[in-house]
Amino acid sequence: MSDPPTPASTPPVPAPAAPGPTAPATPVHRGLSAFEHVAHTVALAGIAIQAVTGFGEKLGLGEFAGWRLLLHMCGAGLFVAGFTAAMLLWLPRARGSVPGLGPVRRTLYWLVLAAGLAVMWPVLVAMLPLAGPAAQEELVEWHEAAALTLVVLMVPHTVASVVARLRR
């Protein structure tokens, strides 16, 4: 007796792929992780506290002393921790090693990073026993100018980030 006929329309079963090295998949940025959201929230809370308390005298909130100065110093810890974490987490995207971050957002990242460091360093240097009263006054002026620059840069940075998120 002969074997039953097999239908001609049955496709052949492909052979399993041979084991071996394959090209790594290119990582694709799909939004912020939970930790990145926390870092951004802490940084934004610090920036908001710093902006309101630091520019409060110019906003008509009275002199920069007492509770406002204490709140400003508490906000500084949030700002330094959150800003540093957010900038380090965004570094691979800003260097171009992860696709999905355009040249405008990369440029804004580096400008915000420079402004944030320019906000932190003058005050940290002023706390060291290296500067006299006149130099400390100058460092405070640098701190204020850098803080204003950072607040202004946060507007296009936030707009560009929201627009990019809405386009996904």
N, C-alpha and C positions, 0 to 999 in steps of 0.2 A: 504494500500500500504506500501511497505517496503522502507527503505532508500537505496539510490544507493550504490553499493559496493565501498569501498575505496581501492586504489591500495596498495598492500602489500609492495611495495618498498619505500614508504614514511617514512623517518626516524622520530622518535619522536622528538618533539621540546624540547630542554633542558630547565629545570626550571632555572629562574634567580638565580644567586649566592646570598646566604644569606649575609646580611650585617654583618660586624664584622671586627675585627682587622686582618690585613694582614701583612706579613713580609715586611719591607721596602726594596726597591730595592737597590742593591749595586751600588754605584756610579761608573761610568767607566770614566776614563780620555780619552777624545777624542781630545786633542790638547789645545792650548792656547786660552783664551778668548781675546776679543779686548783689554780689560784693561790690561791683562797680556802681550800682545804684546807691548803696550805702555810702560809699566814698564820696560820690557826687553830692548826696544829700548833706553829709557832714560838712563838705567844703562850702556848699551854698549857704548853709546855716551860718557858718563862720563868716563868710563874706557879708551876708545880710546884717549880722550883729555888728561886725566891724564898720560897715558903711554907715549904719544909723548912728552908732555911738561915736564914731570918729568924725563924721561930718555933721554931727548934731548941732554944734555951735553955729555953723553956717546955715543950718535948717531952723534955727530959732529955738533949740532945745536947752539953751543955757550953756554954762561953761563946762569944759571937759575935765571934770573932777568928780570925786565921790563915787556914787553908784554907777555913773556912766563910765568912768575910768575902770572900775572893777569889772563891769560887764564887758568892756572892750578887751580886757586882759583874758577873761574867760573865753570870749569868742576867738581870741588869738590861738588858743590851743586847738579849738575845732578847725579853724582855718588851716593851720600848719599841718595837722594830721590828715584832714580830708583832702586838701589841695595836693599834698605830696603823694598820697595814695592814688588820687585820680590821675595826676600827671604821669606817674609810673605805670599805671594800668593802660593809659592811652599811648604810651611811648611806641609800642610795636606798630600801631596804626599810623602814627605821625611820621615814623621813619619810612613808611611805604612798604613794609614787609607783609602787611595784610591788606588785600584790596578792599575797596569800598569807601575809602576816605579821600575825597577830592582835594585838589590843590588849595582851594579857599579854606577849607576846614583844617588842613595841615598847617597853613600859614597862620591861621588864628590860634591853633594849638601852641605854636612856638612863640607867638606874641604874648599870649596869656601866660605861658610858662615864664617868659622873661619878666613880665610885669609882676607876677606872683613872687618870684625870687627877689625882685627889686623892692617889693613891699616888706618881705621878711628880713633880709640881710641888714639894712640900716639899723633896725631896732635891735637885732641880735648883737651887732657890733657896738651899739650905744650902751648895752648892758655890761660890756667888758670894761675893765679899768684902763682902756687905751685912749679914750677920748675925754678931753676936758669939757667944761660946760658949753663953750662956743661950738666945738665940734659936734656935741650932742644935739644942739639946736639945729645945726646944718643937717645932721642925719635925720632928725624928725621932719625937716622940710622935704628931704628926699623921700622919706616914707610916705608923706602926704601926697606928693606928686605921683609916686608910683601907685598908690592906692586909688587915686582918681583915674589914672590910666587903666588900671585893672577893671574898675567898675565900668568904665566906658567900653572896654574891649569885651566884657561879658555880654553886652547887648548883641553885637553881631554874631558872637560865638553861639549864644543861645538860639538866636533866630536861625542860623545855619543848621544847627543840630535838630531843631524842631522841623524845619523844612525837609531835611534828609530823612527824618523818621516818617513823616507823612508820605513821602514818595515811595516807601517800601511797600 
